[in-house]
Amino acid sequence: MLVNISAVTCDCGMWQISGLPCKHDVVVFMYKRVFPHDHVHWYYTKEALKLTYSGAINPIPEEPRWPGYQCQHIDPQNV
């Protein structure tokens, strides 16, 4: 397998797809004495997790409090 650390690529494609170093990358990191966790995509960081859940999630009200709506009934047999 061909691993390119600077381009964040591996021939198996797992690093590019998942953002996590694959076993081929980890072997290269171990050989170069580099920490694999330094090459994990940003969206796996604590900062990304905090940004994801920083906003408020409003609960959905009970069904009787839902706004009314009008919809047209479509009969699939007459289409």
C-alpha positions in Angstrom: 0.0 0.0 0.0 1.2 3.5 -0.8 0.7 6.0 2.1 1.2 9.7 1.6 1.1 11.5 5.0 1.3 15.0 3.5 -1.6 14.4 1.2 -3.5 12.4 3.8 -4.0 9.4 1.5 -3.6 5.7 1.5 -4.2 3.3 -1.5 -6.8 1.4 0.5 -8.9 4.6 0.7 -10.0 4.2 4.3 -8.1 7.3 5.5 -9.8 9.5 2.9 -13.3 8.1 3.6 -13.3 7.9 7.3 -10.9 10.6 8.4 -9.2 8.1 10.7 -5.8 6.6 9.9 -6.0 3.0 8.7 -3.6 0.2 9.7 -1.2 1.0 6.8 -1.0 4.6 8.0 -0.4 3.6 11.6 2.6 1.4 10.5 4.1 4.4 8.7 3.5 6.7 11.7 5.1 4.1 14.0 8.2 3.9 11.7 8.5 7.7 11.6 7.8 7.9 15.4 4.7 10.1 14.8 1.5 10.0 16.8 -1.4 8.7 14.7 -3.9 10.7 16.7 -2.3 13.9 15.4 -3.5 12.9 11.9 -7.2 12.3 12.7 -9.7 14.5 10.9 -10.9 17.7 12.8 -14.5 16.5 13.1 -13.4 13.9 15.6 -12.0 16.5 18.0 -13.5 17.7 21.3 -14.0 21.2 19.8 -16.1 19.8 16.9 -18.2 17.8 19.4 -18.8 20.9 21.5 -19.8 22.9 18.4 -22.2 20.2 17.3 -24.1 20.3 20.6 -23.7 23.9 21.5 -27.1 25.0 20.2 -30.4 24.5 21.9 -32.7 21.7 20.8 -36.3 22.7 21.3 -38.7 19.9 22.2 -41.6 19.1 19.8 -44.9 20.1 21.4 -47.7 17.6 22.0 -49.8 16.8 18.9 -52.9 18.8 19.9 -50.7 21.9 19.9 -49.4 21.3 16.3 -50.5 24.0 13.8 -53.3 23.0 11.5 -52.7 22.4 7.8 -54.6 21.7 4.6 -53.4 19.1 2.1 -54.8 17.8 -1.1 -55.6 14.1 -1.1 -54.0 12.3 -4.0 -55.4 8.9 -5.0 -52.5 6.8 -6.5 -54.9 4.7 -8.6 -56.1 7.8 -10.6 -52.7 9.2 -11.3 
